[in-house]
Amino acid sequence: MDESVNKLPPTAIETPEIPEELAVEIRRLAHDLSNALEIIVQTSFLLSTTEMKEPASDWLKMLEGGVQKALDINLDLRKYIKQHAPR
C-alpha cells in the first residue's frame, strides 16, 4: 500500500498558535502589504487598458504574472494568520 495515502494533509497537522503580540504585528504588516498590493494591482490594470508595443507589452505580462503571485501569497498569509492567531 502507498504510504502517502495515510499521511495527513498539511492543514490537519497541529500547529501552535501565534502569540497575541506577534499576531497583532503580523496582521498589521499583512494589512499594509494588502494596501501596497492594491496600488500595484490598480496600476497594472490601468496599464493593461493602454496599447503598448513590444517589449513593453511583454513587460506588462510579466508584471501581471507577478501581481497574481503576490496576491496569492498575501491571501495565503492572511489565511494562515486567521487559522493560527488567537481569536
Biopython code that builds the backbone (N, CA, C, O; Angstrom):
import numpy as np
from Bio.PDB.StructureBuilder import StructureBuilder

atoms = [
    (1, "MET", "N", (0.833, -1.191, 0.000)),
    (1, "MET", "CA", (0.000, 0.000, 0.000)),
    (1, "MET", "C", (0.873, 1.247, 0.000)),
    (1, "MET", "O", (1.925, 1.269, 0.638)),
    (2, "ASP", "N", (0.446, 2.277, -0.707)),
    (2, "ASP", "CA", (1.181, 3.530, -0.802)),
    (2, "ASP", "C", (1.143, 4.260, 0.543)),
    (2, "ASP", "O", (0.069, 4.480, 1.103)),
    (3, "GLU", "N", (2.319, 4.633, 1.057)),
    (3, "GLU", "CA", (2.385, 5.296, 2.361)),
    (3, "GLU", "C", (1.769, 6.684, 2.350)),
    (3, "GLU", "O", (1.290, 7.149, 3.385)),
    (4, "SER", "N", (1.769, 7.362, 1.195)),
    (4, "SER", "CA", (1.259, 8.729, 1.141)),
    (4, "SER", "C", (-0.241, 8.802, 1.401)),
    (4, "SER", "O", (-0.757, 9.865, 1.743)),
    (5, "VAL", "N", (-0.943, 7.688, 1.243)),
    (5, "VAL", "CA", (-2.384, 7.666, 1.491)),
    (5, "VAL", "C", (-2.679, 7.907, 2.962)),
    (5, "VAL", "O", (-3.705, 8.498, 3.297)),
    (6, "ASN", "N", (-1.789, 7.456, 3.849)),
    (6, "ASN", "CA", (-2.012, 7.566, 5.290)),
    (6, "ASN", "C", (-1.534, 8.879, 5.889)),
    (6, "ASN", "O", (-1.761, 9.130, 7.072)),
    (7, "LYS", "N", (-0.878, 9.718, 5.101)),
    (7, "LYS", "CA", (-0.370, 10.983, 5.610)),
    (7, "LYS", "C", (-1.500, 11.993, 5.733)),
    (7, "LYS", "O", (-2.399, 12.057, 4.894)),
    (8, "LEU", "N", (-1.428, 12.785, 6.808)),
    (8, "LEU", "CA", (-2.410, 13.849, 6.998)),
    (8, "LEU", "C", (-2.083, 15.010, 6.073)),
    (8, "LEU", "O", (-0.909, 15.294, 5.834)),
    (9, "PRO", "N", (-3.097, 15.686, 5.547)),
    (9, "PRO", "CA", (-2.824, 16.888, 4.757)),
    (9, "PRO", "C", (-2.185, 17.943, 5.656)),
    (9, "PRO", "O", (-2.418, 17.936, 6.865)),
    (10, "PRO", "N", (-1.380, 18.855, 5.089)),
    (10, "PRO", "CA", (-0.684, 19.855, 5.902)),
    (10, "PRO", "C", (-1.601, 20.661, 6.809)),
    (10, "PRO", "O", (-1.181, 21.046, 7.901)),
    (11, "THR", "N", (-2.830, 20.929, 6.402)),
    (11, "THR", "CA", (-3.735, 21.724, 7.238)),
    (11, "THR", "C", (-4.224, 20.954, 8.448)),
    (11, "THR", "O", (-4.704, 21.555, 9.409)),
    (12, "ALA", "N", (-4.111, 19.634, 8.420)),
    (12, "ALA", "CA", (-4.595, 18.830, 9.540)),
    (12, "ALA", "C", (-3.539, 18.669, 10.623)),
    (12, "ALA", "O", (-3.851, 18.195, 11.716)),
    (13, "ILE", "N", (-2.302, 19.050, 10.349)),
    (13, "ILE", "CA", (-1.231, 18.929, 11.325)),
    (13, "ILE", "C", (-1.405, 20.023, 12.378)),
    (13, "ILE", "O", (-1.659, 21.180, 12.044)),
    (14, "GLU", "N", (-1.267, 19.649, 13.644)),
    (14, "GLU", "CA", (-1.422, 20.601, 14.741)),
    (14, "GLU", "C", (-0.270, 21.602, 14.709)),
    (14, "GLU", "O", (0.896, 21.214, 14.782)),
    (15, "THR", "N", (-0.597, 22.879, 14.601)),
    (15, "THR", "CA", (0.392, 23.945, 14.581)),
    (15, "THR", "C", (0.132, 24.845, 15.775)),
    (15, "THR", "O", (-1.014, 25.196, 16.054)),
    (16, "PRO", "N", (1.198, 25.223, 16.489)),
    (16, "PRO", "CA", (0.988, 26.081, 17.656)),
    (16, "PRO", "C", (0.407, 27.432, 17.265)),
    (16, "PRO", "O", (0.601, 27.917, 16.150)),
    (17, "GLU", "N", (-0.302, 28.019, 18.203)),
    (17, "GLU", "CA", (-0.926, 29.320, 17.981)),
    (17, "GLU", "C", (0.137, 30.412, 18.005)),
    (17, "GLU", "O", (1.104, 30.332, 18.763)),
    (18, "ILE", "N", (-0.049, 31.430, 17.172)),
    (18, "ILE", "CA", (0.849, 32.582, 17.155)),
    (18, "ILE", "C", (0.562, 33.403, 18.417)),
    (18, "ILE", "O", (-0.601, 33.679, 18.711)),
    (19, "PRO", "N", (1.590, 33.796, 19.164)),
    (19, "PRO", "CA", (1.356, 34.636, 20.348)),
    (19, "PRO", "C", (0.620, 35.928, 19.970)),
    (19, "PRO", "O", (0.848, 36.480, 18.894)),
    (20, "GLU", "N", (-0.251, 36.403, 20.842)),
    (20, "GLU", "CA", (-1.116, 37.558, 20.565)),
    (20, "GLU", "C", (-0.331, 38.782, 20.106)),
    (20, "GLU", "O", (-0.686, 39.404, 19.105)),
    (21, "GLU", "N", (0.725, 39.132, 20.821)),
    (21, "GLU", "CA", (1.502, 40.327, 20.470)),
    (21, "GLU", "C", (2.090, 40.200, 19.066)),
    (21, "GLU", "O", (2.084, 41.165, 18.302)),
    (22, "LEU", "N", (2.591, 39.033, 18.727)),
    (22, "LEU", "CA", (3.148, 38.790, 17.401)),
    (22, "LEU", "C", (2.042, 38.768, 16.345)),
    (22, "LEU", "O", (2.229, 39.284, 15.243)),
    (23, "ALA", "N", (0.909, 38.182, 16.669)),
    (23, "ALA", "CA", (-0.217, 38.117, 15.729)),
    (23, "ALA", "C", (-0.701, 39.516, 15.355)),
    (23, "ALA", "O", (-1.033, 39.768, 14.197)),
    (24, "VAL", "N", (-0.744, 40.419, 16.322)),
    (24, "VAL", "CA", (-1.177, 41.797, 16.057)),
    (24, "VAL", "C", (-0.223, 42.459, 15.062)),
    (24, "VAL", "O", (-0.663, 43.119, 14.120)),
    (25, "GLU", "N", (1.073, 42.282, 15.272)),
    (25, "GLU", "CA", (2.057, 42.893, 14.373)),
    (25, "GLU", "C", (1.995, 42.264, 12.988)),
    (25, "GLU", "O", (2.097, 42.974, 11.987)),
    (26, "ILE", "N", (1.832, 40.950, 12.912)),
    (26, "ILE", "CA", (1.736, 40.280, 11.612)),
    (26, "ILE", "C", (0.474, 40.727, 10.882)),
    (26, "ILE", "O", (0.509, 40.941, 9.671)),
    (27, "ARG", "N", (-0.640, 40.873, 11.601)),
    (27, "ARG", "CA", (-1.873, 41.374, 10.976)),
    (27, "ARG", "C", (-1.673, 42.779, 10.413)),
    (27, "ARG", "O", (-2.141, 43.088, 9.317)),
    (28, "ARG", "N", (-0.973, 43.630, 11.170)),
    (28, "ARG", "CA", (-0.712, 45.000, 10.720)),
    (28, "ARG", "C", (0.121, 44.983, 9.436)),
    (28, "ARG", "O", (-0.173, 45.697, 8.478)),
    (29, "LEU", "N", (1.157, 44.159, 9.438)),
    (29, "LEU", "CA", (2.016, 44.068, 8.254)),
    (29, "LEU", "C", (1.253, 43.506, 7.052)),
    (29, "LEU", "O", (1.421, 43.985, 5.931)),
    (30, "ALA", "N", (0.419, 42.499, 7.284)),
    (30, "ALA", "CA", (-0.383, 41.921, 6.196)),
    (30, "ALA", "C", (-1.357, 42.962, 5.641)),
    (30, "ALA", "O", (-1.586, 43.020, 4.432)),
    (31, "HIS", "N", (-1.924, 43.776, 6.520)),
    (31, "HIS", "CA", (-2.832, 44.835, 6.086)),
    (31, "HIS", "C", (-2.089, 45.869, 5.236)),
    (31, "HIS", "O", (-2.573, 46.283, 4.183)),
    (32, "ASP", "N", (-0.908, 46.280, 5.706)),
    (32, "ASP", "CA", (-0.103, 47.244, 4.944)),
    (32, "ASP", "C", (0.317, 46.655, 3.599)),
    (32, "ASP", "O", (0.330, 47.359, 2.590)),
    (33, "LEU", "N", (0.659, 45.378, 3.582)),
    (33, "LEU", "CA", (1.011, 44.713, 2.331)),
    (33, "LEU", "C", (-0.179, 44.712, 1.377)),
    (33, "LEU", "O", (-0.018, 44.968, 0.184)),
    (34, "SER", "N", (-1.363, 44.428, 1.890)),
    (34, "SER", "CA", (-2.570, 44.454, 1.056)),
    (34, "SER", "C", (-2.783, 45.831, 0.432)),
    (34, "SER", "O", (-3.129, 45.940, -0.744)),
    (35, "ASN", "N", (-2.576, 46.878, 1.224)),
    (35, "ASN", "CA", (-2.738, 48.237, 0.707)),
    (35, "ASN", "C", (-1.728, 48.532, -0.403)),
    (35, "ASN", "O", (-2.076, 49.123, -1.425)),
    (36, "ALA", "N", (-0.484, 48.121, -0.196)),
    (36, "ALA", "CA", (0.545, 48.343, -1.215)),
    (36, "ALA", "C", (0.233, 47.538, -2.473)),
    (36, "ALA", "O", (0.394, 48.039, -3.586)),
    (37, "LEU", "N", (-0.211, 46.301, -2.305)),
    (37, "LEU", "CA", (-0.559, 45.462, -3.455)),
    (37, "LEU", "C", (-1.733, 46.052, -4.235)),
    (37, "LEU", "O", (-1.791, 45.926, -5.458)),
    (38, "GLU", "N", (-2.652, 46.685, -3.543)),
    (38, "GLU", "CA", (-3.804, 47.288, -4.226)),
    (38, "GLU", "C", (-3.349, 48.363, -5.209)),
    (38, "GLU", "O", (-3.907, 48.479, -6.300)),
    (39, "ILE", "N", (-2.353, 49.141, -4.837)),
    (39, "ILE", "CA", (-1.812, 50.155, -5.747)),
    (39, "ILE", "C", (-1.213, 49.483, -6.973)),
    (39, "ILE", "O", (-1.430, 49.935, -8.097)),
    (40, "ILE", "N", (-0.464, 48.414, -6.766)),
    (40, "ILE", "CA", (0.170, 47.699, -7.878)),
    (40, "ILE", "C", (-0.881, 47.059, -8.775)),
    (40, "ILE", "O", (-0.767, 47.109, -10.000)),
    (41, "VAL", "N", (-1.896, 46.464, -8.178)),
    (41, "VAL", "CA", (-2.969, 45.828, -8.953)),
    (41, "VAL", "C", (-3.683, 46.857, -9.817)),
    (41, "VAL", "O", (-3.912, 46.622, -11.004)),
    (42, "GLN", "N", (-4.032, 47.989, -9.231)),
    (42, "GLN", "CA", (-4.757, 49.015, -9.976)),
    (42, "GLN", "C", (-3.889, 49.599, -11.087)),
    (42, "GLN", "O", (-4.376, 49.847, -12.190)),
    (43, "THR", "N", (-2.617, 49.818, -10.805)),
    (43, "THR", "CA", (-1.707, 50.337, -11.825)),
    (43, "THR", "C", (-1.550, 49.340, -12.965)),
    (43, "THR", "O", (-1.550, 49.724, -14.135)),
    (44, "SER", "N", (-1.417, 48.076, -12.630)),
    (44, "SER", "CA", (-1.309, 47.027, -13.647)),
    (44, "SER", "C", (-2.562, 46.997, -14.515)),
    (44, "SER", "O", (-2.478, 46.878, -15.737)),
    (45, "PHE", "N", (-3.720, 47.106, -13.877)),
    (45, "PHE", "CA", (-4.975, 47.121, -14.624)),
    (45, "PHE", "C", (-5.036, 48.316, -15.577)),
    (45, "PHE", "O", (-5.373, 48.170, -16.752)),
    (46, "LEU", "N", (-4.708, 49.490, -15.057)),
    (46, "LEU", "CA", (-4.761, 50.696, -15.895)),
    (46, "LEU", "C", (-3.778, 50.603, -17.062)),
    (46, "LEU", "O", (-4.095, 51.024, -18.175)),
    (47, "LEU", "N", (-2.603, 50.061, -16.817)),
    (47, "LEU", "CA", (-1.642, 49.876, -17.908)),
    (47, "LEU", "C", (-2.174, 48.913, -18.963)),
    (47, "LEU", "O", (-1.912, 49.076, -20.155)),
    (48, "SER", "N", (-2.924, 47.909, -18.514)),
    (48, "SER", "CA", (-3.447, 46.915, -19.463)),
    (48, "SER", "C", (-4.527, 47.504, -20.375)),
    (48, "SER", "O", (-4.875, 46.898, -21.388)),
    (49, "THR", "N", (-5.059, 48.679, -20.025)),
    (49, "THR", "CA", (-6.088, 49.308, -20.865)),
    (49, "THR", "C", (-5.473, 50.161, -21.971)),
    (49, "THR", "O", (-6.191, 50.686, -22.821)),
    (50, "THR", "N", (-4.145, 50.301, -21.964)),
    (50, "THR", "CA", (-3.478, 51.098, -22.991)),
    (50, "THR", "C", (-2.849, 50.185, -24.040)),
    (50, "THR", "O", (-2.571, 49.014, -23.784)),
    (51, "GLU", "N", (-2.637, 50.743, -25.206)),
    (51, "GLU", "CA", (-1.954, 49.986, -26.253)),
    (51, "GLU", "C", (-0.455, 50.130, -26.046)),
    (51, "GLU", "O", (0.065, 51.239, -25.927)),
    (52, "MET", "N", (0.227, 49.003, -26.005)),
    (52, "MET", "CA", (1.673, 49.012, -25.811)),
    (52, "MET", "C", (2.337, 48.216, -26.915)),
    (52, "MET", "O", (1.810, 47.211, -27.392)),
    (53, "LYS", "N", (3.487, 48.683, -27.302)),
    (53, "LYS", "CA", (4.296, 47.963, -28.285)),
    (53, "LYS", "C", (5.291, 47.091, -27.528)),
    (53, "LYS", "O", (5.593, 47.332, -26.359)),
    (54, "GLU", "N", (5.790, 46.078, -28.220)),
    (54, "GLU", "CA", (6.836, 45.268, -27.604)),
    (54, "GLU", "C", (8.090, 46.120, -27.473)),
    (54, "GLU", "O", (8.335, 46.937, -28.361)),
    (55, "PRO", "N", (8.883, 45.990, -26.449)),
    (55, "PRO", "CA", (8.830, 44.968, -25.418)),
    (55, "PRO", "C", (7.941, 45.343, -24.230)),
    (55, "PRO", "O", (7.776, 44.538, -23.313)),
    (56, "ALA", "N", (7.367, 46.551, -24.230)),
    (56, "ALA", "CA", (6.555, 46.994, -23.093)),
    (56, "ALA", "C", (5.378, 46.055, -22.841)),
    (56, "ALA", "O", (5.038, 45.802, -21.685)),
    (57, "SER", "N", (4.750, 45.536, -23.891)),
    (57, "SER", "CA", (3.612, 44.629, -23.701)),
    (57, "SER", "C", (4.063, 43.326, -23.030)),
    (57, "SER", "O", (3.318, 42.734, -22.250)),
    (58, "ASP", "N", (5.284, 42.889, -23.340)),
    (58, "ASP", "CA", (5.823, 41.696, -22.674)),
    (58, "ASP", "C", (6.100, 41.976, -21.199)),
    (58, "ASP", "O", (5.863, 41.120, -20.346)),
    (59, "TRP", "N", (6.597, 43.165, -20.901)),
    (59, "TRP", "CA", (6.862, 43.533, -19.515)),
    (59, "TRP", "C", (5.569, 43.606, -18.716)),
    (59, "TRP", "O", (5.533, 43.237, -17.542)),
    (60, "LEU", "N", (4.502, 44.086, -19.363)),
    (60, "LEU", "CA", (3.210, 44.142, -18.690)),
    (60, "LEU", "C", (2.724, 42.739, -18.355)),
    (60, "LEU", "O", (2.171, 42.522, -17.276)),
    (61, "LYS", "N", (2.917, 41.789, -19.253)),
    (61, "LYS", "CA", (2.531, 40.397, -18.974)),
    (61, "LYS", "C", (3.324, 39.856, -17.790)),
    (61, "LYS", "O", (2.770, 39.160, -16.939)),
    (62, "MET", "N", (4.614, 40.172, -17.729)),
    (62, "MET", "CA", (5.436, 39.744, -16.593)),
    (62, "MET", "C", (4.927, 40.378, -15.308)),
    (62, "MET", "O", (4.852, 39.717, -14.272)),
    (63, "LEU", "N", (4.579, 41.656, -15.372)),
    (63, "LEU", "CA", (4.046, 42.360, -14.207)),
    (63, "LEU", "C", (2.755, 41.709, -13.734)),
    (63, "LEU", "O", (2.578, 41.480, -12.537)),
    (64, "GLU", "N", (1.854, 41.409, -14.660)),
    (64, "GLU", "CA", (0.576, 40.792, -14.303)),
    (64, "GLU", "C", (0.790, 39.436, -13.637)),
    (64, "GLU", "O", (0.086, 39.098, -12.685)),
    (65, "GLY", "N", (1.756, 38.656, -14.128)),
    (65, "GLY", "CA", (2.062, 37.371, -13.508)),
    (65, "GLY", "C", (2.591, 37.542, -12.087)),
    (65, "GLY", "O", (2.215, 36.800, -11.179)),
    (66, "GLY", "N", (3.468, 38.531, -11.906)),
    (66, "GLY", "CA", (3.999, 38.813, -10.575)),
    (66, "GLY", "C", (2.930, 39.319, -9.626)),
    (66, "GLY", "O", (2.912, 38.965, -8.448)),
    (67, "VAL", "N", (2.045, 40.145, -10.144)),
    (67, "VAL", "CA", (0.939, 40.666, -9.339)),
    (67, "VAL", "C", (0.073, 39.511, -8.842)),
    (67, "VAL", "O", (-0.291, 39.475, -7.666)),
    (68, "GLN", "N", (-0.259, 38.576, -9.716)),
    (68, "GLN", "CA", (-1.101, 37.457, -9.320)),
    (68, "GLN", "C", (-0.418, 36.593, -8.265)),
    (68, "GLN", "O", (-1.057, 36.156, -7.307)),
    (69, "LYS", "N", (0.875, 36.347, -8.439)),
    (69, "LYS", "CA", (1.620, 35.562, -7.442)),
    (69, "LYS", "C", (1.624, 36.274, -6.094)),
    (69, "LYS", "O", (1.424, 35.642, -5.056)),
    (70, "ALA", "N", (1.852, 37.586, -6.106)),
    (70, "ALA", "CA", (1.874, 38.352, -4.865)),
    (70, "ALA", "C", (0.512, 38.323, -4.174)),
    (70, "ALA", "O", (0.439, 38.202, -2.951)),
    (71, "LEU", "N", (-0.565, 38.434, -4.950)),
    (71, "LEU", "CA", (-1.909, 38.364, -4.374)),
    (71, "LEU", "C", (-2.176, 36.995, -3.758)),
    (71, "LEU", "O", (-2.763, 36.899, -2.680)),
    (72, "ASP", "N", (-1.748, 35.943, -4.440)),
    (72, "ASP", "CA", (-1.939, 34.582, -3.916)),
    (72, "ASP", "C", (-1.163, 34.380, -2.613)),
    (72, "ASP", "O", (-1.685, 33.803, -1.659)),
    (73, "ILE", "N", (0.075, 34.854, -2.576)),
    (73, "ILE", "CA", (0.887, 34.728, -1.366)),
    (73, "ILE", "C", (0.264, 35.526, -0.231)),
    (73, "ILE", "O", (0.205, 35.048, 0.902)),
    (74, "ASN", "N", (-0.198, 36.729, -0.519)),
    (74, "ASN", "CA", (-0.831, 37.555, 0.509)),
    (74, "ASN", "C", (-2.091, 36.884, 1.056)),
    (74, "ASN", "O", (-2.344, 36.920, 2.260)),
    (75, "LEU", "N", (-2.875, 36.276, 0.175)),
    (75, "LEU", "CA", (-4.073, 35.563, 0.622)),
    (75, "LEU", "C", (-3.700, 34.378, 1.509)),
    (75, "LEU", "O", (-4.341, 34.146, 2.534)),
    (76, "ASP", "N", (-2.669, 33.629, 1.123)),
    (76, "ASP", "CA", (-2.203, 32.509, 1.946)),
    (76, "ASP", "C", (-1.742, 32.992, 3.315)),
    (76, "ASP", "O", (-2.030, 32.357, 4.329)),
    (77, "LEU", "N", (-1.031, 34.106, 3.345)),
    (77, "LEU", "CA", (-0.561, 34.680, 4.607)),
    (77, "LEU", "C", (-1.731, 35.059, 5.497)),
    (77, "LEU", "O", (-1.728, 34.763, 6.692)),
    (78, "ARG", "N", (-2.722, 35.706, 4.925)),
    (78, "ARG", "CA", (-3.881, 36.123, 5.719)),
    (78, "ARG", "C", (-4.666, 34.920, 6.250)),
    (78, "ARG", "O", (-5.153, 34.944, 7.380)),
    (79, "LYS", "N", (-4.785, 33.876, 5.437)),
    (79, "LYS", "CA", (-5.454, 32.658, 5.892)),
    (79, "LYS", "C", (-4.684, 32.005, 7.035)),
    (79, "LYS", "O", (-5.278, 31.553, 8.014)),
    (80, "TYR", "N", (-3.357, 31.957, 6.904)),
    (80, "TYR", "CA", (-2.524, 31.352, 7.944)),
    (80, "TYR", "C", (-2.681, 32.114, 9.258)),
    (80, "TYR", "O", (-2.837, 31.513, 10.321)),
    (81, "ILE", "N", (-2.639, 33.438, 9.173)),
    (81, "ILE", "CA", (-2.800, 34.261, 10.377)),
    (81, "ILE", "C", (-4.149, 33.983, 11.017)),
    (81, "ILE", "O", (-4.242, 33.807, 12.232)),
    (82, "LYS", "N", (-5.187, 33.942, 10.206)),
    (82, "LYS", "CA", (-6.540, 33.716, 10.737)),
    (82, "LYS", "C", (-6.654, 32.365, 11.426)),
    (82, "LYS", "O", (-7.313, 32.246, 12.459)),
    (83, "GLN", "N", (-6.017, 31.348, 10.862)),
    (83, "GLN", "CA", (-6.091, 29.995, 11.425)),
    (83, "GLN", "C", (-5.237, 29.813, 12.682)),
    (83, "GLN", "O", (-5.552, 28.971, 13.523)),
    (84, "HIS", "N", (-4.162, 30.592, 12.818)),
    (84, "HIS", "CA", (-3.200, 30.328, 13.881)),
    (84, "HIS", "C", (-3.070, 31.436, 14.912)),
    (84, "HIS", "O", (-2.251, 31.328, 15.825)),
    (85, "ALA", "N", (-3.848, 32.488, 14.790)),
    (85, "ALA", "CA", (-3.781, 33.580, 15.759)),
    (85, "ALA", "C", (-4.912, 33.447, 16.754)),
    (85, "ALA", "O", (-5.968, 32.895, 16.444)),
    (86, "PRO", "N", (-4.684, 33.960, 17.958)),
    (86, "PRO", "CA", (-5.763, 33.937, 18.959)),
    (86, "PRO", "C", (-6.964, 34.721, 18.446)),
    (86, "PRO", "O", (-6.798, 35.700, 17.718)),
    (87, "ARG", "N", (-8.132, 34.316, 18.805)),
    (87, "ARG", "CA", (-9.357, 34.959, 18.330)),
    (87, "ARG", "C", (-9.794, 36.055, 19.265)),
    (87, "ARG", "O", (-10.810, 36.706, 19.022)),
]
sb = StructureBuilder()
sb.init_structure("model")
sb.init_model(0)
sb.init_chain("A")
sb.init_seg("    ")
for serial, (resi, resn, name, xyz) in enumerate(atoms, 1):
    if name == "N":
        sb.init_residue(resn, " ", resi, " ")
    sb.init_atom(name, np.array(xyz, "f"), 0.0, 1.0, " ", f" {name:<3s}", serial, name[0])
structure = sb.get_structure()
